[in-house]
Amino acid sequence: MPKTGARRGEGSIQVGDREYQIFFNNRALAEAERVLGKSMGVLASQISTGLMSVGEVADLLRIGVNAARREFRLRVSPMNRDDALAIMDEIGFVPASQAVIEPLTEVLMYDPSEADDYLEDDNPPA
């Protein structure tokens, strides 16, 4: 479930015995806009109506995994589109879609006016 107040969205996807970290922030969203050739508003509309293509999910998976690699300084090779499609072949379209949509949505739904409440709820006083 998306968390209000997340300036970044994180997730992971299990493929066999390997776990892939997925990460989105505004930099990753800008890369997605460039690669997909559409704004986040258009993409959000596609997400809400279930109209994302296989290629779009593969591109978002690649972008999210590569952003995690950079952000967390993971010692893994960069993912290319063929790698992302191979993952989708193994786990299926819907699980791959969910793995990228959840962290992406966290970033899209970020509202700074609600961030303090979110942080306070997440860190109650001792």
N, C-alpha and C positions, 0 to 999 in steps of 0.2 A: 504494500500500500504506500503511495507517495506520502512523504512527510513534508508538511508545510514548513518552510524555513530552510530548506536544503539548497544552498548555493551550488551544491555539487551533488551528483547522484552516483551512487556506487552499487554494484551488484556483482554477481559471479554466475558462472554457468559450468555445470559439471558435464564433462564429455569423457565417458569411459573412466579411466583412472586419473584424468587430468582436469584441473580446475582453472578456468580462465576468469581473470578479474575484468570487470567492465566499469568504466568511469566516464562520466560526462560532466563538463563544466561549460561555461559560455564559450571558451576557446574550441572545445570539441563540437559544440553546436554550430559555431561559425564554419568549422570545417565540413560538417554535415550539410549545411546550406550550400556551400560551394560545390561539394561533390554531387549532391542530389539535384542541384539547380533549382531549388525552391526554398521559400522562407519557412521558418519554424511554424508560422501560423498555418500555412498550407499543410505542413507535415502533421501538426497537431490535429487538424481537421481529418486528415487521412487516418490517424491513429484512432480517433474517436469513432470513426465510421467503419473501421476495419478494412480500409482500402489500401494498405501498404503492399507493395509488390515484393516478390522474393528478392530481387536485386536491391531494393531499398533496405530491406532487413539485413542482407549480407553486408552492404556498405556501412550501415549503422553498427553492426557487430564489429566489423573491422575497425571502425573509428573508435568505438568504445574500448576495445581491447588494447589498441595502440595508445590511446590516451592514458589508460591505466598503467601501461608499461612505462610511459614517460613520467607520469605523476608519482608512481611508487618506486621508480627506478628498478623495475623488475628485470632480471637478466634472462629475458626470453627474446626470441627473434620477432621482428615486426610481422604482423599478420597481413596477408594480402587477401584480395577478394576470393581467390580460389580456396584459400584456407578457410575463410568464413563460410563459403558454400559447402565445403566438405563437412564442417561442423553441422550445418543445417541438414545435410544428407543423413548424418548420424542421429541427430536428436529430433529433427522435424522442424517444420516452419513455425508452428504455434509456440513451442518452448523457446525457440530462438527469438521470436518476436517479443515474447514476455520478458526475456532476459534483457533486451535493450530498451523496451518501452518503459519499464518501471524506473530505472535510474534517469532516463532522459526526461520523464515526466516530473521527477523531483526537481530538476533544474528549471523546467518550464513553469512550474507552479510556485516558484520562489516568490515570496511576498515579504519584503523587509519589515513591514509593519507588524507581521505576525512572528517574526524571527525570535524576538525576545521571549514571547510566550512559549514558543517551541523549546527554546533553550532552557527556560526556567522549568518547564514540565519534565524535561529530560534529565535535569540535574537538581533534584530536590535537596534542600538543606540537610546537613548531617544531624 
